[in-house]
Amino acid sequence: MSTAYKSAIDLVRELKQKHGNWQNISETDAARMMMQNRFKTGLDIAKYTAKVMRQDMEDYDNDTSQYTQSLGAWHGFVAQQTMYAKKKYFGTTSKTYIYLSGWMVAALRSEFGPLPDQSMHEKTSVPKLIEEIYTFLRQADAKVLNDYFRELNAAEEAGQDTSAILEKIENFETHVVPIIADIDAGFGNEEATYLLTKQMIEAGACAIQVENQVSDAKQCGHQAGKVTVPHEDYIAKINAIRYAFLELGVEDGVIVARTDSEGASLTQKIPVSEEPGDLASKYIDFIEMEEITLEEANENDSLLKHDGKLVRPVRLANGLYQFREDTNIDRVVLDCVTALENGADLLWIETPTPDVEHIKMMVDRIKEQQPKAKLVYNNSPSFNWTLNFRKQIIAQWEEEGKDISAYNKDDLMSSDYDGTELDQAADEAAKNFQRDASREAGVFHHLITLPTYHTTALSVHELAKGYFGEEGMLAYAAGVQRKEIREGIDCVKHQAMAGSDLGDDHKEIFSGDNALKAGGEKNTMNQF
C-alpha cells in the first residue's frame, strides 16, 4: 500500500542514487523530517487553510449546527496550546480557528508599549505575529509526529507490529488551522491595505478581516468616536485584498467585511453622487441636514441640494459630519449588502450587547437581498455577559407576566442572585448563545477577541497572590504544576514542549553517536 511516508522514503532513495554522494543521509530519517514539516511556506498554509474555511462555510450552509469557533491569540505559544487543548479534549481541530486580534497586537505586541486599539502600532507586527503563530503550530506537528516516530523506532527494534503506529503517522491531523487576521481599517489607503495584505498572506493568513472605519481615526469597535467611510472607499479596500489573494495564488482567500455602523455616528466626508439613487446618494441620505435659504448660509458653509431643497449638512467643530439618529441599523444593512455584492465572503457586525434577537433582526434584513449571508461574530469580553443575560431573562419574564419582585433590576450583578432561578436561566442562555445565534441569526463563526489577555492576567494574579503570600511555593505546586500533571497537560514537560526531544533526535540524525543530547538519566524532566 502506498503511503506518504513510503513515498517520501522512495523519493529520498531516488535522490541519493541521482546525486551519488549522499551516503550519510538516511532515507527513513529524511522521510521522517519531511513528514514532520508538511507546510514549507506561509503560502502553503494560506492555500490549505483557505480550502478548509471554504469547506466549513459550505458545511454551515447545509447545517447551521456546523458553526466554527476561535480564540484570540497574542503569541504563538497561546495558539499552540489552544490547538493542543482542542485535540486533547475533543480529538480534532476541525471547525476550530485562531483569531488574530488587532486589539491584542496593539496592547501586547507593539514596540511603543501598550497601546489602545487605534491602529497606532507598527503594521508589520501583524504579519510577524501570523508567522509566529504558524511557527508554533508547525512545531506542534513536528513534536507530536517525532513522538510517534520514536514509538515506531522502538517497536521496530523490538520486532513488534508497527501497523497501528504507522496508521497514526499517516492519518495525523495537523495543528495548523485557519487564522482570521485583523487588518483594522487597512492601515492607510487602498495601496497600503494591499501591501500589508500581501505580507499577511505570505505569513500564512487565509482570511483577512477589514472594517469600514476611517484608517487614521480608527477606534476599538466597543468604544465611542467611531468614524465610518463611504462605501466606495471601503469597496476599494475589499478590492485591494482580493487582488492580493489572487496575485499570490490563494484563490480561495476569505474576506471578512466588518461594519461598525451600529455604534458609529460620524463620517469624515460626503461622497460624490453621480445620479439619484446611487450608492453615494444612499450614504448621503443618512447624514443629518438642515434646510436653509442661501441668505441664511454662513460664509464658507458647505451646502447641498438634497431632495430638491437647499440643505446644510450638520458639521462638527472637527470637520466631521454627523449621521441622523436612528439610522444605524439601516446603515448596517446597507453596509453588509454592499460588501457582499462587492467581493466580501463573510460579515462582521459589531453590536453593543450579545443579543440573538437583535442580531437576527439585522441578518434577516440582509438575507432578504443576500440569502447566503453569514456572520463572524465577536463574543467580546467588552460585554458583561452575566449582566446582559440576566437582563434578558428578566425582560423575558416580565413579558410573560412572571413575578420578578425578588430581583432588583438595578443590581442584577449582585452575588445574592448566584444560584437563583435567574442565575441558572441566564447561565443557560450564555451556554447556548453560540448554537442559538448560529441557528437563528446566521453566525458561521464565533470568536472571542481577547480571552487570553484576560486569562493571562487572572492566572498571574492568582499565582502572585499565593506565591508572595503565605502559600509560598505551594501556590505553584498545587495551583499550577499539580493541576498540569493530573490533567495530563503536555506542557508540564516544558523542555520537551520547547523542542528538547525534537532537537535531540535531530542531533542524533545529523551526528550519529557523536550527538551531545540533553535527554538521559540526569534530565530532571524524567520526574514527570
N, C-alpha and C positions, 0 to 999 in steps of 0.2 A: 504494500500500500504506500502510495506517495504521500509524504508529509512535508510540511515546511522545513522541519529540522533536517530530514533526509535530503531534501532538495538543496539546502544550504551546504550540507556536507559534500554533496556531489559537485556543487559549484566550486567550492574551495579546492577539491581534489583536481578538477579540471584546470583551475588557475595554477596550481602547483606544477602540473605537468607542462603547462604552457610556458611558464617562466623558468622552470628548471632549477632555480637556486633557493627555493622556499622550504628547504628540508626541515627547518626549525619550526615551521608552522603546522600545528595540529589541526586536521580537518574538523574534528569534533569540537575542539576549543574555539576555533574561529566561528563555526556554525553556532555554537552556544552564544558567543558575544553578538553575533548578528541577530539572533532571536531575541536577545535581551534589549536590543535597541531598534525597535520596529520603525520608529519615526526618525528620519535622518535630518529633516529641516523643519522649520516652522511652517513652511508652505505645505509640507506633507501633512502636518497636523491640521492646518486650516481646511484643506480639501477633505480630509477624513471626517472631521467633526462637523463640517457643513452638511455632509451627507447624512450624518447621524441626526442633526437637527431637522433636516427636511423630512426624514422618515418619521421622526417623532411628531412633527406637525401634521403629517398625513394620518398617523395613528390617532391623534387627538380629534381630527375632523371626523373620523369614523366612530370614535368612542371617547366622550368627554371625561371619562374616568382615567384616561391615559394622559393626564397632565404631567408636566415636568416641574422640577424644583431645583433651587440652588441656594447656596450660602455665599455671602461675600467673603473674599479673602484678601488680606492686605500683605501677605507674604506667601512665598512658595510652600513653606512648611505647613501653613494653615490649610492650604488647598490640598496638599498631600495627605494630611491627617484626616481631612474631611472624606477623601476618597477611600482611605484605609478603613475608616469607620463604616462607610456605606457598604463596602464589600464584606466587612466582618459581620455586621449585624443583619444584612439583607442579601448577601451572596452575590450582588451585582452592582454595577454602576449605572445600569440602564435608567433612563429618564432623569439622570442627575447631571447638573452642570456646575460650573463655578461662575460666580458673578464678580466682575472686577469693578469696584465702586470708585468713581471719581472722588467721592467724599472721603473715602479712606486713603486714597492716594494723597489728597491734599493734607489730610490730618496727620498721616503717619509716614509718608514716603518723600516728602519734599525736602530739598537741601536748605530751604528757608526755615525749616522747623514746622511745627503745627500751624496749619492754615485753615481758614473757613472754606467751604465749598463754593468758591467763586472763580475757578479757573486761573488762579494766580500761581499754581505750582508749575514746574517745568513740564512741558507737554511730553518730552521724551521719557519721563518717568512712567508713563502709561505703557508704552510698548516694552520698556525694560521689565516692568512687573509681569506682563504677559509671558515674556521669555523666561523669567524666573519661575513662575508657576509651572510652566511646562518642563523646565529642567527638573523640578522636584517630582512631578508626576512621572516623567520618564525614568527617573532614578527609582521610583517606587516599583515600576515594571521590572527594572534590572535587578533590584534587590530580591523581589519575590521569585522571579524566574531563576536567579542564582541559587536560592534555597532549593528550588526544585531540581536543578542540575546537580547540586550536592547530593540530594537524595538519589538521583539517577546513578551517579558515580558509585555511591556506597552500595546500592543494590546490585550493580554490575559486578563490583569487586566481590560481593558475597555470593554471586551466582544466583540471585533471586530474579523472579519475574519482574520485568520493568514496564509492562504494558500500561499499568494504571498511572505510573509517573509520567510516561510519555504522553498519555492522554491529557493529563493536567497541563503539560507544556504546550501541546498542540491546541488545546481549547482555552488557553489562558485569555482572560478578558483584561484588556488594558485599563490602567488608571487614567489614561488620557481621555478627557471628556470636553465637550464644548465650553468655551468661555464666552459669556456675553460681556463685552467690554464697553465701558462708558467713555465716550469721547466728548462728554459735556456738550457744549454748543459748537464744537468743531475747532476751538482754539484759534479763531481768526476767520478769514473769508473762505470761500469755497476751495481755493487753491491750497490754503493751509490745511483745510479739512482733508483734502485728497492726499496730500503729502504725509500727514500723520496717519491716516487710514492705512496707507501702504506699509508704513513701519509696523503698525499693529497687526496687519495680516501676515507680514513676513515673520513676525514673532509667534504667530500661531492662531490669532483670533479669527473665528469664522462668523461672528455676529457682532455688529457694531451698533451701539445704541446712541442716537443723536437727538438732542432736544431742540425745541423751537424758540429758545431764549436768544437774546442778543448776546453774542460771544463775550464782548468786553464789559457787559453789565450782568453777567451770569450770577444767579443766586441758587442756593440749595432749594430743591423743589418744595421743601416744607418750611420755608421762611418767606418773609414778605419782600416786596420790592422787585418782583419778577417782571421783566420786560420782554414781550414776545416780538417776533419778526413777522413781516408779511409773508404769505405763503410762497411767493416767487423766490424769496431769499432762501427759504427752507428747502424748497424743491431743488435748488441749485446744489445744496449740500448733500441731499439724497443722491442726486446725480453723480456728484464727485465720489461718493462712497462706492456706488455701483461700478463706475469706471475703474476705480482702484481694484475692486474684486476681479473684474474681467481682465484687466491688464496683467494681473498676477496669476491668472488661470484658475481662480476659485469661483467656478461657475455657479455653485450653489450657495454662495455667501448670503448671509441673512442681515437685513437692515431692520432695526427696531426704531420706529418713529415715536418719540416721546413728545407729548404735549403738556405744557404747564399752564394752559389757558384757564383751567378752572380756578386757579389761585392767582392768576396774573391779571392786573387791571390797567397795565400801561403798554404803550407801543412807542418805538423810537421814531418811526417815520410813517408817512402816508404813501402807500404805493400809487403808481400811475395806472389809472383805469383807461383802457383803450375804447371800451364800449360798455353801455349799460348792461348790468348783469354778469360781467366777467368776474374772475376771482378777486381782482383788486377792489372792485366795487363792493363785493360782499364783505370784504375786510373793512372797507371804509364805512360801511353801514353800521358797524359795531362801535365806531368812535363817537364819543359824546360831542354834540354840537349845539350851538345856539343860533337861532335865526336872527339876523340883524339887517339893517339897511346900510348902504355904502357910507352914508353920513355918520352912522354910529361906529364905524370901524375906526380903530386907533391906527396911528402911524406904525408901519411895519407889521401889521396884523397879517396872518395867513388866512385867506378866505377860500371857500369852495362854493361851487354851485352844486347843490345836492337836492334831488327830487324837485328840481325847478325853482329852488329857493337859494338865496344867498345865506350862507352859514359860516360861523367861525368855530372851528374845532377847539374844544377846551384843551388848553395847553398849560402845563405846569411851569413853575419858575425855572426848572432844569431843562426845559425844552421838550419834555416827553408829552405825548398825547394820552388822554385818558379814555378808556372804554366806558360805554354806558353800563350802568348797574344791571344785574340780572341777565347779562348776555354771555356769561362764562360757559354755560352748558352748550349753548348754540355754537360758540366758538370751538369748544372741544370737538363737537360732532363734525363741524366743517374741517377742522384740522385733520382729524383722523381719516375722513373720507378722502380728502385731498391727498394725504400721504399715501394711502393705499392705491389711489388712482395714478400715482406718480412714482411707483417703484418700491415703496416700503413693503415689508413682508409681515411684520408684527407691529402692534401698537402698544404704547405705554401711556396710561393716563394717570397723572399724579392726582390723588384725591386727598381731602382733608381728614377722612376717617375710614376705617375698614368696614364698609357697609355694603353687603352684597346687593341689596335692592337698589342702592344708589348707582353702583357700577353697572348693574343690569339695565337700569333706565337709559344710561348713555349708550351702552353697547347695542341695545335693541334698536335705537335710532340709527346707529352706524350700520347695523346689519340690514336695515331696510334698503340701503344702497350698496353695501358690500357684505353679502351673506356669509362669506368665509372669514370675516374679521376675527382676529384672535389677539388676546392681550398678553403682555408681560406685565405682571402686577407686583408692585413694591409692597411687600408685607413689612412696612417700615417700623424700626424702633422709635421713630418720631411719634408714632401713635401710642397712646396709653391704652394698650389692648384690654386690660382688666376693666378700666373705667368705661371705655367705649361699649363693650359688650354688656356690661351691667346697665348702662343707659338704654341700650337697645332692648334688653329684656324688660326693663321697667316700662318703656314705651309700649311694647307689645302687650304687656299685662294690662296696662291702662286701657288700651284699645279693646281688649277682651272683657273689660269690666271687672278685672280681678282686684281684690283689696291689696293695696300696696302701702297701707298706713304704717307698716312695721319698718319701712325704709325711708331714710332721709335723702331725698333726691339731690340735695346739695352736698352730701358727704358719702357718696357711693363707694369711694375708695377705702372707707373705714374697714379696719381689720375685724370690726364687730360683725361684719357680714360674711366673713370667711366661714365656709362650711354650711351656710344657709342655702335655702332653695334658690335664692337669687344667684349666689355664688356658683352653685352647681350648674344652673341653666346657662349662665354666662360663660363658664369654662367649657361647657359642651359646645356652645356656639363658636368659641375660639378654636376648639379642637376640630370642628367640622368646617371651618371657614374656607379652607383651600378647596376641599372637594365640592362644597356648595357653590363657591364662586366659579369654579371650573364648569360645573354642570349648568348653572343658571346664568352666568354672566360672561361666558366666553373667555375665561382666563386659561390660556395654554401653559403659561409658565409662572410659577410663584417663586419669588426670591426674597431674601432678607438682605438688605444692602450692607449693613454693618454689624451683624451679630457678633462676629469675633472681636470687634473693637470692645464690645461690652463684656464678652466672656473673658477676655484677657484682663480687663480692669477688675472684674469681680473675683477671678481666681487669684490674682496677685494680691488684692486686698485681703482675701481670706487667709492666704499663706502668710503675709506680712503680719497680720493681726495676731496669729498664733505664734509664729516664729520669734518675733520680737517681744512677745509676752511670756506668760507663764509656761506655755506648752513647749517652747524651745524647739528642739529637733523633732519632737513628737508631731508637731504641726505638719512637717514634711512627711515623716514616716507614715503617719496614719491618714493624713489628709490628701496625700498625693501618691506616694510610692505603693502603699498597701492597696490602694484602690486600683492602681495600674496593674499590679500583679494579679489581683483577684478577678479583674475584668478581662485579663488576658490581652492587654494593650501592648502591642509590639514595641512601642516607644520606651518601655521600661528598660529595654536593652538599647540604650541610646547610642552606644558605639556602633552597633550593627545598623541601626536606623540611619546613622550618618555615613554609612558606607564602609565600615571597617572590614566586615567579612567579604564584601564585594571586592574591596581593594586587595585583601589577602589572596583571594583566588586569582585575581589578575596578576599579581606579582608571581604567583606560582606558575601561571601560564607563560608569562614573559621570561622568567628566570629559572624555572625548574627548582632544583634542590638548593640553589643559591638564594632563594627568596627569603627576605627577612620579614616575617609575618608578625602581626600584632596579636593574633589569637594564640591559644595554648593554655597550659595549665595555670600560668600565673596571671591570666586575664581575669580581673575581678568580675567581669560580666558573667562568668560562669556561676556566680551565686544565684543567677536568675534562671 
